[in-house]
Amino acid sequence: MRSALYVPGDAPGKLAKAFSSGADELIVDLEDAVPLAGKEAARRSVAEWLASGPRGSRGPRVWVRINPGEPGIADARAVALPGVAGLCLAKAETPAQLEALDVLLTGLEKERGLDPGGLGTIPLLESAAAVLAAPALARAPRVVRLQLGEADLRADLGAEPGPDERELLVARSQVVLASAAAGIEPPIAPVSTDFRDLDRLRASTLALRRLGFRGRACIHPAQIPVVNEVFTPTGDEIEQARDVVARHEAALAAGSGVGLDAHGRLIDEAVVRSARRLLDG
C-alpha cells in the first residue's frame, strides 16, 4: 500500500470518481468531512455507493472512517458491508474502544454472513494520550495498522512545526516503533494539507519513508502520483536488494553467516531482512 485517498462521505460526485483516482486505498470519511446534520444522509450515500461500486482484486481497498462514541456505532452498522476492508476509528485513545468495536463487528459479520474477523480496524491517533497509548492500541483486536491524525495532534500539543517538521518526530517515531513491536503493518504517513506544493510533498514524503512509514494518506488526487512514486522501489533498488539476497545465500551455502555486498560492505541477516522486505512489498 502506497497511497490512501480521503473521500468525503457526503460527496457523491467525488465517491463516483474515487475508484479511478490511482490510489491504492480509499478512506471514505464519515467524521470530520461531514457536518453533524448530514451524518445520516452520508451513511446512506456511502452504503449505496458501496453496494454499487466496482469490486475485484485490482481495485483499491476501501476503508471507512467512523466517528468515535455513539455515532460510530451507527456508522459501523451502515457500512459494515461486503467490499469494505474495515473501519478507521477516529480519535482512538484506549484499547477498550477497539475492543467494543470488535464486539460490534463480530456481531455484524455473523448477522450479515461476512467472513469472521474479516473487517480490520485502523485506530487514528489524534492526541497526546493516543500517541502514548500506541503500543497498547497496536495490539488491540482487529488492528491492521496505526495512523496519525496530525491536525488534532498539533492542536493538542500546541506544536507549531517548522519546515522540516522535526517537532513531530517523537510522535511519528512512537507510531512506527509501536507498529513494528506489535508485528502489524507499518503505519501510513499523515496527510499534507498543502496539496498545491508537490515538491514539498515529495520531500516530506521521502523523509517519512526514511523514518519507517510505508505509504501516505492524501486529501487530493493531485498528491497520489507523487506519493506512489516515493513508495515505489526503483529498478536500481530492486536489483540491489536481489543482489544482497543472492550474495547472502551464496555465503550461507559456503558455510558463512556473513558476506559482502557489491561495495564491500558487510551483509548479515539484519541487512537481508531489509532487502527481503523491499522485494516482498
N, C-alpha and C positions, 0 to 999 in steps of 0.2 A: 504494500500500500504506500503510495507516494503522496497523493493529494486527496483531500476531502472537502467538498464544496458545501457550505451552508446555504440552504434554500428556505426562504420564509414559508411557513405552512399555510399562510393566508394569501399567497400569491399564485393563483392557478396558472398564469402565463409563464412564470418562472419554473414552476413544477413541470409544466409540459415540455420545457426545453432542457431540463436538468440531465436527462439520460444521455443527451448528446453533447454534454459540456466538455468531455475529455477527462473528467475527474475519475479517480479510481473508486471513490466512495462519495456518497451524498449524506449530508446530515440535515434532515428536514426539521426545521425549528418550530416548535410549539411554545417556546418560552419567550425570551426577550423580544424576538421579532414580531410577536403577536400581542396586540393590546388586550387587556383583560376582557373587554366587551366582545372581542372577536374570537375568544378561545374555542367556544363550542362550534362555531361555524368552521374554524380552521381544522378542528378534529374531523368533522365530516368531510371537508375538502380533501384532507390528506388520506383518509380511509378510501374515498372514491378513487383518488389518484393511484393508490397502492393496488387497488383491485383492477385497474385498467392499464397500468404501466407495463412496459416490456420486462420480460424475465429471461433468465438464462445465465450461464456461467460467464459470458463475455461482458455482461452489463456491470455497472458499478454496484457495489454493496450499498444497501440503504439502511441508515440508522435514523432514529427519530429522537430529537432532543425533547425531553419532557420536563415539566415543571416539578419543583420539589413539593412535598406535602400532599394535601388532598387533591389539588388539581392534577397532580401527576398520576393519581390513580385513574382518573377519568381519561387522561391522555393514553395511559397504557391499555386500558380496555378498548379504546377506539382504534389503536394502531398495532396491537399485537396480532399480526396477520401474516399469512404466507408471503414470502418475499422480503420480509424485514429481518435484517441481521441481528438487530437488538435495539436497545434504548440507551441514550445518553442521559444520565441523571444530572440535571443542573444543580449547582450549589450543594454537592455531596460533601458531607463533613464527617460522618460516622459510619462504621460498618453496619450499625443497626438499620440505617436507611436502606442499605443494599440488601440486607437480609430480609427486610419487609418486602422489597421489590421482588426478591427471589421467590418468596411465598406466593405473591400475586401472580407472577409469570408462570409458576408451576401449575397453578390452578387454571390459568387461561390456556396454557398449552394442552392440558388434559381436556378441557372443555371444547377446544376448537380442533382437536386432532393434529396438533403440531408436534414435532419431534421433541421429546422430553429433554429439557436443558438446551434446546437449540437456540433460544434467544439469549444473546450475550448482553452484557452491560458495560458501559463506559462511564465511570464517575468523573464529573467535571470539577476540578479543584479550583475554587474561586475565592479562597480566603486563606489567611494565615493558618487557621485551625485545620483546614483541609490539607494544606501542604505538610504540616507537621504530622498529620494522620496518614500520610501517603503509604507508608509500609503496611498498615492495617487495611486500608482501603484496597490495596493491590491484591490482598489475599481474601477478600470478601467473595461470596458466592457469585458465579457467573461473570466475574470481571475479566474482560478480554484485554483491556489496556487502560491506562490513565490518560487524562488530557487536562492541560492547564487552561483556565479562563482568566487571562491576564488583565482584562479591563477591570473586573471586580477586584482582582487581587491587588492591583496597583492602588485602587481606592482604599482598600482595607489597610494596606501597608503605609499609605501616604507617600508612596515612592514616586519619583519623577525621573524616569530613566533618561539617560543621555543617549547620544548617537550609537554607542556600542552596547547599550542596554545591560551593562555589567551589574547594575543594581538588581537585576532579576536572576543573576547567575545562581545564587544559592537555591532559590525556589526551583528553577529548572533542573539543576543537578539532583535535587532531592527526588524529583519525579522520575528521572532516569534511573537513579540508584534503586529506588523502591520497586520499579518495574523489573529490573534485572534480578533483584534479590528474590522476587516472588515468582520468577520464571514465566511472566506473561509477555505479551507482545511489547516491543519498545513503544514509548509514547509518540504521538504525533505532536508536532510543534504548534504553538498557539498562533492565532491569526495575526496578520499585519493589517491594520485598518487603513493604511495608505495604499490603496490599490492602483494609484497612478504612477508611483515611483517604483518601477520594476527593477531598476538597478539596485536600489537599496534593498528591495525584497530579495534579490538574488544573494547579495552579500550577507544579509541576516540569516537567510535560509542555509547558506553554506556553514555559517558559524554554528547554527543549531544542529546541523548534521554532524559536525565535528564533536559536538557535545554528547551525541548519542541518540538524538531523535531520528526517526526513520520515516518521516512523512510530515506534511504540514496541512493544517486547516486553512481554507481560503474563504473569503467573503465575496469574491467577484471572479467571474470566469476568466478575466484577463490575467489573473495570478496563476492559473493552473499550468500553462506551458512552462513557466519559469520554475515552479515547484517540481513538476515532473522531471524537468531536465536535471535539476540539482540532485534528485534522489534516484536517478537512473545511472547505474555504473557505466563508465565509458568503456570502449573497446579495450583500451590500454589497461584499465583497472581489472577487467575480466581476465585478460591474458596474464597479467602479473599474478593474480590470485591462482589461476590454474598452474602457473609455473611453480609457485610456492608449494602448492599441494603435491605436485609431481615430484619436486625435489625432496620434500619431506618423506613421501612414500618410498623413494629410492634410498634415502638414508636409513629408514626402518628396515628395508629389505637387506641392507648391508650390515645390519646389526647395531645401528646407532640411533639414538633418540633425537639427535640434533643434526642440522646440516647448514648449508649456506645458500643464500639467495643469489640472484644474478649480480648483485652489487657487493657480495662478500659479507653480508650481514647474517647474523645467527638466525636460524629458523628452528623453533621448537613448537610444542603442541599449542602453546598460547597464541603464537603467531598464526599457526594454521587454522585455529578456530575462527579468527577474524576473516581469513581468506575464504573459508567454507561458508561463513555467514553471507558474505557478499555473493558467492556463487549460488547459494540456496535461495537468496532473495529474488 
